[in-house]
Amino acid sequence: MNFHLVSLFPEFFETPLSSGLMGKATESGLVRFNHVDPRDFTTDRHRTVDDRPYGGGPGMVMMLDPLDQALQSIERPGRILMMSPRGKPFDQSMARELAQEEDVTILCGRYEGIDERLLDLYDVELVSMGDFVLNGGEAAAVCMVESVARLVPGFMGHEDSGEEESFSGGTLEYPHYTRPVEYKGHEVPEILKSGDHGRVARWRREQALSQTLSRRPDLLDGAGLAQEDIDFLSELSRHRLGRNLYIALVHYPVWNKHKQKVAVSLTNLDVHDMSRVSRSYALGGFYAVTPLEDQKELARSLLAHWTSGPGSRVNPDRAEALSLVSVSDDLSQVVVDISARTGQLPLLAATSAKLDWRKGAPPPMTVEEVRNQLESRPVLLVFGTGHGLAEEVLDACEGTIRPIRFMDDYNHLSVRSAVAITIDRLLGDIW
């Protein structure tokens, strides 16, 4: 396989591409490297490859002509890739694709970037190695080269080595142990010493699944899970972040369409659908908040019918979902209840159909920020009825989650739909 590395610093690659297995693959001719320096295609005595950007601004931009000529000098460039934070994230799937190629050209940018017109002249694929900034593309290119080259037949020596590693099967890798059996009080797991290859294989699979669920749950969608894998993950997930998440549906104080502060009626449909979402995502609980006695009585009657009355016998699944519902007078009562159950004050995160631009309003929160909070403390998501939560409710919260369609001028979902979408964004990729 041929790698054509276009870089202003070809010496950057000398040690990493001549060490270990890569060095052996290079010596055997399994992998070959062609270093192309754009400075070799300049015409001035200073070998200039950069210039100031049109439109002003800091830094310099790599000039078009040296790059163009550098690429033209490669007889068979194959796929041309360029390291860029704008690019498609590099993953194991792309590494497998590239390992099938005879030639791959990797363009390493420097300074503020390249003249954009190079992308008009060539079919360049932009590739990102992660959400961070480097001085140039060389370090990222080394990562890509190693990831791709090790998949070339013959590179690894033992062909199974590449198939039992992180990302190869859509999961992270299981833990490894070697001698001694005990070290400073820490022992090798007993099952690995049992000699039972079937049990060892299952233990390793479960460890890989557990590590992935804990650290990179987004990978599980492509993991090719068997039913026993799903059963194992389902059991683990019952103790995951969902148990730290609670929702409250506030019926007072909310706005009506005339911007008047009102109390609205509790609806059968909201209670049923939101309780089913709560059970589906294994939430800690769902609170229907209303100060009106007749509405509280209506809710209790509804819940009694389904959790202990005739409804529980007709539809036990519905009974299980509605058992998560509690009725409270106000949010302060909800906070007290969650604090008593968890031993921690919950973070209150409001939801809204529009951005809150009021001066001094609670700051906007992203879904990722709320998810991170779930790792260490309970979170109460506050949803409103009518035409949205009144200002005193919003101000009691630590922040407001950005609206679901905040860049669209139509944002009129039912609260049931908003709950389902919001919960799925928080927990949908973590089982």
N, C-alpha and C positions, 0 to 999 in steps of 0.2 A: 504494500500500500504506500502511496506517495503523498506526503504532506508538503505543500508549498506554503511557507511562512513568510508573509510580506510584512516586514518590520524595519523600523529605523535602528533597532538595537538587536541585530542577529546574535550578538554575543550573549544576550540574556538566556538563550536556550541551551548553551553549551553543556552545563552541568546536569540540569534536570533531564535532558534528552539523551544523556550518555551514561546514566546510572541505572543499576538494577536490571530488571527485566527489559526495560526500554533499551538499555545499552546492548543487551544480548540480542534483542530483536533487530537492532540497527546493524550489528556486526554480521548477523546471518542474512541480511537483506530482506527480512520479512517486512520491515518498515524502513522507508527512506525519507530523508528530509532535504528539501531544497529551500535554501534561505535566499530571499529576494529583498534587497535593500533599496528603497526608492531613491536614496541619495546617489546611487550609481547611475541614475537616469537624469541627473541635473546637468546644466551646462555652465553654470557660473562657478567661479573659483571657491566660493564659500559653500557650495553644494546645498543651496537653500531649498528647503522642502516645505516651508511654512510662510504665511503672510498674515497681515491684519485682516480681520473680518469686515466685509461690507456691512454698513449700518452701524458700525462702532461696537463698543463693548470690550470686555477684558479678554486677554489671552490671544492666542494665534490659532490659525486654521491650516490644516495640511493642504498643500496646493494640489490642484487637479492633475497637471501634466505628469509629474514624477510618478504618481500613483497609477495613472492610465498606462504609461509606458512600462511600469513594473509588471502590471497584469498582462500586458501584451507580450511580454518576454516569456511568459509561461506557456509552453507548447500545448499542454493538456491540463488546464486548471481544474477541470471537473466542477464540482459544486464550489461556489465562492461564498464564504461566510465572513462576516465582520463582527467583531466583538463590540456590542453597543448596549447601553441600558435601555434603549428603545426596542430591543429585539425580543424575539420569542424566547421564553425561558428554556434553557438547555436541560434535558432530562435523559434518562436511560433509554427511552424510546428513540430519541434523536441519535443517541450514540450508536444504537444498533443499526439505524438507517445508514449512518455515515460509514460504519464498518464494512458495509457492502460495496462501497465505492472504490474504484481504482485510484482516483486522484481527488484530493480535497485541498482547496486553497483557503487559508485563514489570513484575513487582513487585520492587522493590529493598529488601531488608531492611537494618536497621541495628541497632546495639547487640548484645545477645545473640541476637536473633532476633525472630520474631513470635509472637503467641499462637497456639498450635497449632490452636485451634478454627476458624481461618480456613480450614484445609484440609478441615474437615468441611462448611463452608458453601459452598465453591466447588470446582470441579474444577480445582485448581491443579497444574500439572506442575512438579516440582522439577528444576532443571537446574544442573549444575556445570560451571564453566569450567576446572577443574583442581584438583589436590590442593595447594592453598595457601589462605591466609587473607587476606582483604581487610577494610578498614574497613567496607565496605558493598557492596551489589550494583550500584552505579552503574557502576564501571569494567568489571565483567563484562558489564553490559547493553550498554555501548557496543560491546564486542567482538561480542556477539551481533547487535546491530543492523547493524553494518557487514558482518558475514559473510552475513547474510540479504539485506540490501538490495542488495548487489552482484550478487545472482543474479536480481533482478527484471529482466525484459526491458527493454532500453533504458538501464539504469544504466551499463554498462561502455562503451557506445559500440561497441566492437569485440566482437561476441558471442563470438568464439573465445577471448577473453582469459580468461574464467572457466573454460574447459575444459582449459587447459594449465598449471594451477597445482597446487601441492601439495594432495593429498587428493582432487582432482577425479576422478582416475582410479584412486584407491586406492594411489597412490604419492606420494612426495615429488617435488618438481620438479627438473628437470635444471639444471645450472649455466648462467649467462648471461654473455655477454661483449659488449663494445662497444669503440669506438675509444678509444685507439690500439691498434694491433696488438701493440706491445711496450711494457711499462711496468716500469722498474726490474728488467730481466732476466726478467720474466715475460711469456710470449707467449700469444696466443690459440691454442687447439688447432688444428692444421693442418687437420683435417677440416672445421671450420666455415668455412674459407676456400676450400674445394674447389669449391663450386658444385654439388656432387652432392647433390641434395635427398634422395634415397633413403638415402644413407650418413649424411647429417646426421640424418635422422629416426631411423635405427636407433641412432646414437651417443647421441642424446638419450634414447631409450628405455632404453638400457643404463645410461646415467648415472643416470637416475631410479631404475631398479631397484637399482643399486649403492648409491646414497644411502639408499634405503629399507631395504635389507638391513643396512646398517651402522648406521643411526640409529633406524629405526622398523620392525623386522622384523614386528611385530604387524599392520601394515597389509597385508601381502602376501596374507593369506587372502582379502581382498576386492578384489584388484587386477585380476581378470579376465585372468589370464595366458595367453598363447598358448604353444605348444610351444617356440618359439624363446626365449621369455622364461624358461621353466622350464629349458631347457638352459643358458642363460647363468647363471642363479642357481645351478644345480647345480655348475657349474664354479667359481663364486666360493665356494660354501659349503665346498668341499673344504679351503679354507685358513682357515676360520672357527674359531669357538670350540671346536667339537668336537675338534679336534686337540690342544687343551690339556687335554682331560678324559680321565682314566683311571679304571678301576674295578678293585677287588680283591675277590675272594670269599675270606674267611678261614674256614678249616676248623679252626684251632686258634690261640689258646684261645677256645672258645665254651662256652655253658652248655647242659646238657641239661635236661629237664623237672623234674629233681629239684634243680636249681640246683647241679649239680656241674660243675666245669671239665673239659671233655673235648675230644678230637679226633674229628671226624666224617669219614665217607667222602666222597670226591669222587664226584659223580654225572654220568653221561654227559649227562643232560638239562640240567643246569645249564650245563655247558660249551657245549653246542650252542646253547641258547637265548640265553645271555648274550653269546656271541660274535656271534650274528646281530644282536642289538640293537646291539652295539658297531660292527659294520660299517654297519648301517642309519643310524646317527647319526654316522658318520665319527669315532669316538673315536680317541685316540692309542694305546690298548691295553687289554687285559684280562688281569689276573693271577689265576691260581688259586694260593692260598697254603696250603701244607700242609707240615709237617716230616716226614711219614711217607714213608719211602722207597718202600714198595709203592704208595702213592697217587701219588707223583710218577712212578713208572714207568708206572702205569696211564694217567696223563694224557699222558705222552710217547708212549706206544703209540697212544693214541686220536688224538692230533694228527698223528702220522706217517702213520697210515692215511688221514686226510682231506686232508693238505696235500701229501704227496709219494707216497703209496701208491695203491692201487686206487680209494679214495674220491675222490681228486682228479680222476680221469678220468671217473668216473660223475657227480659233482656238483661242478663247478668253483666254483659260487657258494658252496657250503658250505666249500670249501677256502679261498676268499678270506676268509670270515668267521673261520674257525679259525686263519688265519695271524696274527691279532691276539692270540692267546692265548700267554702265557708262564707258566711254572711257577716258583714261588719258595718258599723255605723259610719266610720271615716278612716282615712289613711293612718292616722296615729294609732288607732286600734290594731290595724293590720301590722304596723311596725312592731308594736308590743308583742303580738302573737308570734311573728317570725323570730324576733329576738329571743323569746322564751323557748322556741323550738330548736334554734340553732346555737344559741349562746353568743350571737353576734348581731350587731346592728346591720340591717341590710342597706345596701346602696339603692337609692331610689332613682330610677331612670324613667323620665317621662317620654311619652310618644306623642307625635303631633303630625297632622297632615300638611303643615306648612312650617317654614323656618321662622324662628322667633327672633325678630330683630330688635326687640325692646332693649333699651339701655339697662344694663345690669341683669339681664335675663340669664338663666343658667346656661353654661356653654354647651354647644353642640357636642354630641358624643357619637363616635362611630360604632358599628356593630363589633368590630375587633376590640375596641377599648372595653366594651361591656363584657365580651367573652373573656378577656384577660382578667377582669375582676372576679368572674365566676370561679377562677382557680383557687381563690383564697377567702371569699366571703359570699354571703347570700346577696342576691340582687332581686329587687322588686321592680318589675316593669309596670308602669302605670298607663292604662289606656282610658280614653274618655268616650262618653256617649254624646248624643246631641251633635253640636257643632264644635266640639273640642273642649279640652280642659280649661277651667278658669285660671286666671293668672296666679292666684294664691296656691293652687295645686302645683303648677309648673315651678313656682318659686320655692316650693318645699322640696323639690328634687335637686339632686346634685348635677344633673344635666338632662338634656333632651336628645334622644336619638334622632338622627337626621331622617326626615321623611322618606318613605319608601320610594317615591318618584319625585324627588326634590327638584329635578331639572326639567320637569314637565309642567305644563300649565293646567293639566287636569289631574287632580289628586283627590278623588272622592270614593275611595274604597269603603265598604262596610267595615265596621270594627272587627267583625269576625274574620274577614279576609286579611285585614291588617295584622291581627294577632297571628294567624297561621303563617303569613309571610315572614313576619319579624322573628317568630320562634324558629322557623326553619333556617333563616339566615344565621341565627345564633348557634343552633345545635344540629342543623341538618347534616353537617359533614363530620360530626363527631359521634355518631351512633347514639 
